[in-house]
Amino acid sequence: MKIDTARVYRTAFVAADLVRDERPQIAFVGRSNVGKSSLLNRLLGRKGLARTSSTPGRTRSINFFLIEERFFFVDLPGYGYAKVGKGERAKWAKLIDTYFAHAFPGALVVMLIDAKVGATKLDEQAYAYFCDRGISPVVVATKIDRLPRGKRMSAMKQVQVVLGNREEMTLIPFSATTGEGAQDLWGTLHRYVNAEKTA
């Protein structure tokens, strides 16, 4: 899909900076270095809108991108990066909790899992966090191109099993390199945005 306008709208380091707006928000979450920025850039057709880095834990703020002046992509700090100090991790956690307290129940959550690494205990805990709040995240298995085709089905099954084999789960394989899965993911996002617009 071609996106005409996409821009950084706000960077939030503290709760007062969070966007409180009637427009739909799509929040992207996942472990550090799972490929959130690469996914966002691929979806939006921009090479550098969301900053990518090989260093885990680089995103330390909540970044709001306004898409087509209609809805937001929200890039959240990655979870599970141990090299960041406990105080900094606690501050991030508080900011993220505050974001979700304001964003739910309306926001759509897209949860990214590295297909090559597989779903981890942290991913399981994060998924349970959302489900406990009545949210069923869209799950995206990133970096799927790094797996041989013969191993992809078992990798997807592993994600389903670790996250609890929930019938309502939407699981999409995705590659920021090849674009695989981008159309499927956009279809899900558009259904959400259009439903919110008519609500």
N, C-alpha and C positions, 0 to 999 in steps of 0.2 A: 504494500500500500504506500502511496506517495503522501508524505506529510508536507504541507506548505509552510507552516509556521511552528517552530518549537524553540523555546527560549528558557534560559534560567530565570525563574521568577523570584525565588528567595532561597537563601541558605540559612537554616535555623541551627543555632548552637545552644539556645536556651528556649524554654517554653514560650516566652513572650514573642518569639520570632515565628512560631508556627502559623501556617496559613489557616485562617478560619473563613472559609469561602463556601458558597453554595454549590460551586461546580464539583463534579465527581472527582474523586481521588483514587488512583491506582497505586498501591504501595508495593514496592519490590523489596523482598527480604531474602536473606541467605547468609551462609557462612562467609567469612572473609575469603576473598580471592575466588569466589564461586563464578564470577563473570557477570556481575550485575551491570557494570558500566558498559561492557562490550555488548551485552544484550540490548540495553537501552539505545546505544548508538546505532545498532543494526536495525532495530524497529523504527527508529526515527530517520534513518538514512543520513545520519550525521556522523562524521568521523571523530569529532572531539567535543561534542556537547557535554557528555558525561565523561569525566576524566578517568582514564584507565591507568592501572599501575600493576607491576609485578610484585609490589610490596604489599602483603596482606595488612589490613587494618588502616589503609590510607584514608578511607572515607570516615571522617569524624564528625560529620554534621548530617542533618536531614536536608536533602536538596530537593527543591520543588521545581519541576519543569512544566511550563504551561504549553499545552499542545493545542494548536488550532484555536486558541483563545477559548476553548470549550471545556477542557478537563486537564487534570494534573497527573503527571508521573511523579512519584515520590520515591527517591532513592535513599534507603535507610542504611545506617552503618552496619557492616557485617558483624555477625556475632561469632564468638569463639576464638578470638585471636589472643593468645595467652601472653604475648610479649608486651601488651599494653598494660600499664600499671592498674592495680585494683581500684584506685580512686577514679581513674579515668573511665574504666569499664563501668563503675557504679554510676558515674555521671551520665554516660551514654544510655545505660539501662533506664534511668529515671526519665530522660528525655523521650526515649522511645515509648515507654509506658504512658507518658503524658500525651504523646501523639496519638496513640491508639485509643486512649480514653476519649479524645475529641473526635477522632476519625470514624470510630465505630458508632452505629452499626452500618453506616453507609459505604465505607471504603471497600474496594476490592483488594484482596491480598494476593500477590503473585510470589510464591515461594520457590526460590531457585536451589537446586541440588546438583552437585557435580556428578555427572553420569559415570565418569571414570572412577571417582573415589567411592561413589555410592552414598546412600543415606547413612548418616552417623547418628550417634546418640543425641547430639545437640540438635540435629534436624528433627528427630523424633520428639524431643522436648518442645521445640519451637512449634511444630505442627499441633501438638497437644494443647499448647498455650492458646492458639487460635480457636481450635475446636471447642475448648472449654468456654470460650466466649461466644459460641454460636456462629463462628466464621469457618467456612470451608474454603481454604486457600486453593487457588489454581497452582498446581505443582509443575514446574518446568525443569526437565533434566538437561542441564547445559553441557556444552562441550561434547555432544553426542558424536561428532565427527572423529573424535579421538579414539573411539571404540570400533573394532572390526564389526562389520554388519552381523556376523554370526554370534556376537556377544551382546548385542544391543537388547534383545528381548529379555535375556536373563538379568541384565542391568536394570531394566525398567521394572521387572518383577521384584527385584531386591528392594527398590524404592517403595513399591506398594506394600510389601510385607513389613518393612521397618516402620512405615507410617500407619500401619494398622489395618491394611486391606479394606479401607472404607469404600463402600459402594458409590458414594457420592463424589469421590475424588476425580478431578480432572487432571490427567498427567500427559504432558506434551514434551516430546523430545525436541531439542533445539540446538542449533549450531550458529553462533555469531559469525563464524568463518564462512560457511556455505549458505546460510540463510534457511537451512532446513527447519521447519516448524514455525517460521515467522508468520506465514499466512494463517495457520491454525490458531496461533496465539492471538493475532490481531482479530480474528473472528470472535474469540471469546471476549476480548476487551471491548470490541464494538457493541456486542450484545449488552454488556454491562452499562456502557456509556449511554446507549440509546434508551435502555430501560430507565436509567436515572433521569434522563431528560424528560421522559413522559410521565414520570412518577408524580 
